Amino acid sequence: MNVLNILILAMGLILGGALVADPIFASSIKKIKLPSPSFKGELSVEEAIKERRSQRNFLDRPLSLSQVSQILWAAQGITEEGGFKRAAPSAGALYPLEIYLAVRNVEGLEKGVYHYHPQDHMVSFVLKGNYQDPLARACLSQSFVAASPLSIIIAAEYERTTIKYGERGVRYVLIEVGHVGQNICLQAVALGLATCPVGAFTDEEVSRVLELPKRYRPLYVLAVGYAS
């Protein structure tokens, strides 16, 4: 590496280390392409709304990769051909949310933490191992989180929105995470699954367990599985 390249790299690290670091590690991270989502289901929106309930008892039964794919698409998937608009509305189409998965029992996925990439409809394998137990402890020891085959964690980078809308942007981000959470719950019902949304957790502990980038703040955890 010549002197010029070293200087460019050093400036990048000083001015925005995270932006430089992500592409460097991206090539070494395992990525899994998800099955294509379905755009037509057997359950109406009205039926899904009527049937949705928070469930805290889950069967020890694996989810399929297709089910996980469908839920992720409903959360933040791309919904326009050749475009970038997503399944949930976002102020200014700035999309400040990031979706992470804590996987315990999903066919085709190792136990661990995954990060969803909407544009490519794939997940990257971030951390290997059972992270449901420490995540449950971070969620004030709510045991059903550990018992579920999958937990979805929604984090936000507020600055993507506040850079345009200022302090009001914080409200827009919180509104958006509500849209995404409801999409997840209704899609789960349509797939014959159950969810329990969780807001009771220690932010710092969730961030530590998942090793989230410092610029991401966890806002929502949703346990997903078959109701017992």
N, C-alpha and C positions, 0 to 999 in steps of 0.2 A: 504494500500500500504506500503510495507516494505522499509527500508532505501535504499537497493540496487536498487529497482525499481525507487525510487525517483531520485537517482543519475543518473541512465541511462536516465530517462526522461529529467533531467536538461541538461545533456551533449548533448542530441539530439536537444534540443531547442537552445543551444548555437551554435552548429556546423551546424545545418541546420534546423532551426525551420519550414520552409515551408514544408520540406519533412516529418516531423513528424506530422504536423498539418493536412495535407490533408486527410490521412486515418482516423483520429479521427472524422472529420466532415463528411466523406463520408457516413457513415452508417446512418446518420440522414437526408441526402439530398434525396428528392424525385427523383426517376429515372424513366424515361419512355422509354420502349423498342419501337423502331421504326419499322414500317412495313418493310419487306424485300424489297430491291431494285430490280428493273428490270434490266436485262442485255441486253435487246433488245428493241429498240424503233421503231417508225414509221417514224421518220425523219432521213435522212442521215446526217453525219458530214458536208458534203459540203453544204447541205441546211441550217443547223443551222448556219454555218459561214456566209452564204449569208444573212440570215434573221436577224442576231443579230444587234440590235441598242440600244443605251442608251435611256431609257424612263424616263421621269420625271413626268408623269401623270398616276396615278393608280386608278383603280376602287375600291370602297369600297366593296370588295368581298373577302370572306375568302379563304385562301389556305387550301388544305387538308393535313392531316398528311402524306399521301403517297407522295405528291409532295415535302414536306419538307424533308422527308426521302431520296428521290431520289437525291435531290440537295446536301444534306450533303454527301451522298455516292460519288457523282461525285467530291466533293471537297476534301475529305480526307478518303473516305471509303476504307476498305480492299478489295483488288482485287485478292488475291491468296488464294486458298483453304488451310486452316490450317496454313497460314503464316501471315506475318505482312506488306507486301508491299502494298502501298496505290495508290490511283487513280492518284496522281500527283508525278512526279519525285522529289527526295530529295537527295542532296549531301550526300553521305555516308549512305543513308537510315537512317538519324538521326532524321528526322521529327521534326523540331523546331516549327511548327505552331500549334496554338490552335484556334478552331472555336467556336464562341459564337453567340447566336441568341437573338435579341430583338424582341419579339413576340407581335403584337397588335391584329391580327385577323387570327388565325390558328385553324381549327377544331381539337378538342382533346387536345389543349394546353391552359392553362391559360395565361393571359397576364403576361409578365415578361421576365426575362433574363435566358437563358439556355446555357449549355456548352455541346458540342458534344464529345462523347467518341467513336472513330472509332473502336477500338478492339471489343467492345460489340454492336456497332451500336445502341447506346442509347443516350439520353440527360438527363442531371441532371438539376433540377429546382433550379436555383441559387438565383434569386430575384423575388419577386412578385410585379406586378403593371405595369402601362404603362410607359415604359422607352423609347418609340419612340420619345416623345416630348423633353426630355432632351438630347437624343442622337442627334436629329436634331439641337438643339442649339449648341451642341459641334461640329457639322459639319457646323459651320459658318451660322447657321439658315437657312439651305436649307430645305424648308418646305416639299418637296416631301418625305424626309426621314420619317417625322412624319406621312405622309399620307399613306405610304406603309404598307401592312399587316405584313411585315417581313423585318428585316434588319439583314444581316450576317456580323459579325465583325471578321476579321482575325487578330490574335495577334501572336507575335513571342517571343520565348525565345532564343535569339541569342546564348547564351552560349552553347546550345546543339550542335551547329555547329562550333562555333569558338574554342571550346576546342580541336577540331581535326584540323581545317584548319586555325586557327589564324585569322588575320584581313580579309583575303580573304573570310572567312566564312560569313561575313556580306553580301557580294555580293551574295553568294549562297542563303542565306535566302531571299533576295529581288527578286531574280530570281524565287524562289519557290513560293512566294506569287503571282507572276504574273501567273504562271501555274494554281494555284488553282482558282484565279479570273476568268480566261478564262474558266475553266471547269464549274464553276458555271453559267457563262453567257450562254454558249452553252447548258448546261443541261436545263436551264430555257426556252430557245427557244424551245427545243424539247418537253417541257411540255406545250407549249402554253402560257408561262409567259414572263415577261419582267424584265429587271434589269437596274439599273444605278449604276455603280461603282463610289465610292467617295474617293478621296484622300485629299480633302480639309477639314481638321478638326484639332482641337487642341488636341494633343496627351494626355496631362494631363487631359483634360476634359472628353474625351472618357474613359480613365482609371478610372476616379473618378465615372462617371455615372454607369459603369458596375461593379465597385469594383473589377477590375482586380488585380491579385497578382502582387506585385511590379516587379517581374522578367519578366513579360509579357509586351511587347510593342505593342500597336495597330498599324497596318500597312494599313488596307484596310477596307472600309465599302461598302457593296453592298445592295441597296434597291431592294426588290423583290416583284412582284405582277402582277396582270392583267393590261395590258395597257388600258387606257381609250381612 
